[in-house]
Amino acid sequence: MSSDLLKTKLFIPPARIGLVSRRRLLQKLEDGLQHGQRLTLVSAPPGFGKTTLITSWQKEQLGDQKKHRVRHCLRRTLEECQRPHRNEL
């Protein structure tokens, strides 16, 4: 994975002016977090606002300390994915 592509995955894009608030979807993301879900899949065709939704949720729901923790965990996961895997069968 190129470093430019990786940068786009590790930093929150700036919010655009005039965005539609998606309260119901934001609440679903928050409910998953509150109920201890370890993974929430956000799936939609290109241009339907997946990144915007996640960005809005993160900015609205997570404090600065948690944002740092989320980025740290994401970086560690990506680093682990890039390492060669051993066959342990």
Steps between C-alpha positions, in 0.01 A plus 500: 500500500651832402565754775267756334212253504581404858490868604146530365396214725658632821385862511151641535399707197365850568121534519331667205249782530134413448511132596177317569480380860444126517381467858356148462823361355712684757282350774546150357879543514479623858266214600752248366774656709283508812402134457861387475508413132858453389427576135238698311489468122404813308424398143364709213587580140766763423389855572228411751677661798669216688811704584289805582283293735795349685675838518188666641453221753859509614504878540166503679533200728865448581718728708855593403647222712280234340576636151869448570431146622293415191774626268764310696301174477439553130869563435598188694247292309625627165861438601410145600323443167812606311728252677561163335286230659628161601312180433422366845314183407 
